[in-house]
Amino acid sequence: MHGRITGRHVLRHSVVIVREFGTLCFLRCIKAVLLRQRTTFLNVAFHR
């Protein structure tokens, strides 16, 4: 298991991401996908 997020995952689960983690987290996920950052969802969700 690699644990990396992909654009497909973010779009497919966008409602859950927004509902559970907020709009800001969703926007950080979109940013990570657009910038092609190799990161995990937890790194994005619990960003400091």
QUIRA-V220426 format. One record per backbone hydrogen bond with DSSP energy under -0.5 kcal/mol. NH is the residue of the N-H (numbers start at 1). CO is the residue of the C=O. E is the energy in kcal/mol with one decimal. If there is no record, write none. Layout:
# QUIRA-V220426
((NH:CO:E) (NH:CO:E))
This chain:
# QUIRA-V220426
((5:39:-1.6) (10:6:-2.4) (11:7:-2.5) (12:8:-2.5) (13:9:-2.1) (14:11:-1.0) (17:13:-2.5) (18:14:-2.5) (19:15:-2.5) (20:16:-2.8) (21:17:-2.6) (22:17:-0.8) (22:18:-1.1) (26:22:-1.7) (27:23:-2.6) (28:24:-2.1) (29:25:-2.2) (30:26:-2.4) (31:27:-2.4) (32:28:-2.4) (33:29:-2.2) (34:30:-2.8) (35:31:-2.4) (36:33:-1.1) (37:32:-2.5) (39:37:-1.2) (41:3:-0.7) (44:40:-1.5) (45:41:-3.6) (46:42:-2.3) (47:44:-1.1))
